């Protein structure tokens, strides 16, 4: 029996890896092991739980006020002996986090082949997003399989000299996860329970008011960027008093401080705790539009018909811009205000974005990843 180890560290990784792990775990002849590095321990475990998953191994690497270098060194020191103990035939990593980079590097050092899910995304600027752009490029250099979500991602890899036979275009697994959760939320009892859960945060009938959903957590926006984002939200909340601006605020103090300082006390700006994946999908479904600096939301929201304004100057997901589902506005007050204002006042502009086709997949990425892994494992012989 072949052993595959899948690594996750953050909530987005957990959501995107979960359908892959479920698909692999249901495959005869495979032993699938899920390892959590614990970058977002509580939120990660909540996300995995929604898909019926519990990590087989959890690493304790996080420290208060840590540096990226410190996190990286602790993580590789924890992952390396675990790989020696598990002796897997293959590993999987996802995305662009420190967990992704370090797990890939540790696998490479152990000469364990690994596949990179969501490979080939590029902004072309090593500092935007930081350090994620660097992590992606570094993982590409040592991965054996590259699961590219789109043809554009494949072309990025080909231009960098990655062998064609090691690249597989799969779609993005976040669409798989979203489809699974949407199917669950179609059950009346699940929908009612989610509305009740969110009512505890937002008050009864929260879904009856037009909603602008906001998320923001990127390191590159710490400081001036978040001040600009908050000023924009404050201005919009005054301009559209009949709308509810719902912001699940990331726990990082660099996010909490400016958000609470600049947006606290505004009646139609609802600052709530980070929500689990199920509640967040419910919020996306209920919203009119989404303003975010997240990568995953750029891929999820178009499947729900929700326009996305991205508070970054560059994105590694240009397919959404080309398709018309996403627009860059940067972490700058005036463009954010202008973008939201247009979508809330122009039905033509709104429909143009809301009805554009999602370029990120059909919900079968996990099956394609499994099939490719099985072909590679079959070529290794029996164990």
C-alpha positions, -999 to +999 in steps of 0.1 A: +000+000+000+013+034-009+013+063+016+005+099+007+011+127+032-009+160+027+003+191+046-018+220+056-010+250+078-036+278+073-074+278+070-073+285+032-050+255+028-073+233+048-103+243+027-085+237-005-068+205+005-099+190+022-117+177-009-084+162-021-078+144+011-114+131+011-110+118-024-077+102-017-089+086+015-118+070-004-093+054-029-085+018-024-048+009-020-039+043-006-030+053+029-036+090+033-021+110+063-030+146+070-005+168+088-012+202+103+016+226+109-008+248+130-002+282+114-039+289+119-046+261+144-081+269+156-095+282+123-077+253+104-093+227+126-127+243+123-124+242+085-112+206+084-141+196+107-167+208+083-154+182+058-152+154+085-114+156+087-091+156+117-053+159+113-034+127+120-004+148+132-004+184+145+028+203+150+033+231+176+054+257+158+037+290+164+052+316+188+041+351+198+057+379+178+075+353+156+096+362+126+093+344+092+128+331+097+120+317+131+088+301+119+106+285+090+134+271+111+110+256+137+088+242+110+115+224+091+129+210+124+094+196+132+086+183+097+118+165+089+117+139+117+080+133+110+088+125+074+116+102+085+091+084+108+062+082+082+084+074+052+057+084+027+058+075-010+045+109-020+036+143-004+012+170-013+014+207-005-010+235-014-007+272-023+019+297-011+023+297+026+053+291+048+039+256+055+038+249+018+074+261+012+088+243+042+070+210+037+080+210+001+117+217+010+117+191+037+103+165+013+130+175-013+157+171+013+144+136+021+141+128-017+104+122-013+086+132-045+058+158-039+031+176-058+022+212-056-015+220-057-024+254-071+010+257-089+020+284-114+003+314-100+025+345-104+023+383-100+058+388-113+067+408-082+085+390-054+072+416-029+035+414-039+022+394-022+050+390+004+062+364+011+037+343-008+051+350-043+086+339-032+071+308-016+054+297-048+085+302-069+107+283-045+083+254-043+081+252-081+119+247-082+118+214-062+084+199-069+080+168-090+043+174-100+027+208-106-011+209-104-019+241-122-055+254-117-057+272-151-041+272-185-026+306-176-008+290-146+005+262-169+019+288-193+037+305-164+053+272-155+063+264-190+079+298-194+100+291-164+113+258-179+091+234-160+088+201-180+055+199-197+049+163-186+051+173-149+022+198-153-015+189-150-043+215-154-069+206-128-090+236-120-089+249-084-098+227-055-115+256-037-143+253-062-147+216-052-149+226-016-174+254-024-196+230-043-196+205-014-206+232+011-232+247-012-248+213-016-249+210+022-264+245+027-293+237+003-307+215+030-334+237+048-323+227+083-286+236+075-297+270+060-318+277+091-291+268+115-266+290+097-289+320+098-295+314+135-257+312+142-250+344+123-279+361+140-261+358+172-233+380+157-254+403+135-289+404+149-322+388+136-329+392+100-293+401+091-297+387+056-326+410+047-304+442+043-281+446+013-247+434+024-212+444+014-188+417+027-152+427+035-122+406+043-086+418+048-055+402+063-026+406+039+008+414+054+016+437+025-013+459+036-003+463+072+001+499+083-009+525+057-028+500+036-052+491+063-057+528+073-067+534+036-090+504+036-107+515+068-112+550+056-128+537+025-153+515+044-161+544+068-169+567+039-190+541+021-209+533+053-220+569+055-228+571+018-249+539+019-266+539+053-292+513+042-264+488+035-247+465+061-209+464+058-199+431+074-163+426+082-151+393+099-119+408+114-087+386+113-072+380+147-037+395+138-031+426+159-019+444+128-054+441+114-074+444+147-059+477+157-067+499+127-100+482+121-113+488+156-098+523+158-112+535+125-145+515+121-156+508+157-189+524+167-203+528+132-239+514+132-239+498+098-204+485+100-205+451+117-171+440+130-174+403+138-152+374+147-136+353+120-162+328+109-158+292+101-159+282+064-196+273+065-207+306+080-184+325+056-199+308+026-234+317+039-222+353+042-208+353+006-242+338-006-261+366+012-239+395+001-243+418-029-206+422-035-173+414-018-143+436-011-112+416-002-074+412-003-078+374-002-067+350-030-093+323-024-123+346-024-113+357-059-119+321-069-150+313-048-172+343-052-176+341-090-192+307-086-218+325-064-223+353-089-208+379-066-185+407-080-152+410-063-131+441-057-095+432-048-077+455-024-043+448-039-022+464-067-013+430-082-029+396-083-015+362-090-050+353-103-053+373-135-079+349-150-106+366-129-097+400-142-097+387-178-131+370-173-146+402-157-154+386-123-127+405-104-114+441-104-082+454-088-087+486-067-056+485-045-054+493-008-063+529-016-093+548-003-105+566-034-105+536-058-122+514-033-149+539-027-154+545-065-155+507-072-181+499-046-201+530-054-203+520-091-214+484-083-241+496-058-255+522-081-252+509-117-271+477-124-253+474-158-219+474-141-231+450-115-246+425-139-215+426-161-194+413-132-220+391-115-229+372-147-193+366-159-182+330-160-159+317-132-126+306-149-114+286-119-129+252-125-158+227-125-156+211-091-136+180-103-100+192-095-096+167-067-105+138-090-079+149-115-052+153-088-060+118-074-058+102-109-024+118-116-011+107-082-022+072-088-004+071-122+028+084-105+025+060-076+019+030-100+051+039-118+070+035-085+063-002-082+048-021-053+057-016-017 
